[in-house]
C-alpha cells in the first residue's frame, strides 16, 4: 500500500507544480469547484 501511495504522491506533486508554474493556485481552483458544486446542489434541492 505504501508503494501505491508513493506513486500517487509523486503525481500529485507534479500536478501541483504544473499548476503553480502556470499561474494557477490549485487550492483556489478546488475551493471554487466545491463552491460551484454546492451551489448547483442547493439550486437543485430548491426546485
MOHU-V186472 format. One record per residue. N is the residue number from 1. OMEGA is omega in degrees with one decimal (* if undefined). NEAR is the number of other C-alpha atoms within 8 Angstrom. Layout:
N_OMEGA_NEAR ; N_OMEGA_NEAR
This chain:
1_179.3_4 ; 2_179.0_5 ; 3_178.8_6 ; 4_179.0_7 ; 5_-180.0_8 ; 6_179.9_8 ; 7_-179.7_8 ; 8_178.9_8 ; 9_179.6_8 ; 10_-179.8_8 ; 11_177.6_8 ; 12_179.1_8 ; 13_178.3_8 ; 14_-179.3_8 ; 15_177.8_8 ; 16_179.8_9 ; 17_178.5_8 ; 18_179.3_8 ; 19_-178.4_11 ; 20_179.7_10 ; 21_-177.7_7 ; 22_173.1_6 ; 23_179.3_6 ; 24_174.7_8 ; 25_-173.4_8 ; 26_177.8_9 ; 27_176.8_6 ; 28_179.1_7 ; 29_-179.5_9 ; 30_178.0_8 ; 31_179.0_8 ; 32_178.1_8 ; 33_179.7_8 ; 34_178.1_8 ; 35_179.0_8 ; 36_179.7_8 ; 37_177.7_8 ; 38_179.7_8 ; 39_178.5_8 ; 40_179.5_8 ; 41_179.5_8 ; 42_179.0_8 ; 43_-179.7_8 ; 44_-180.0_7 ; 45_-178.7_6 ; 46_-177.6_5 ; 47_*_4
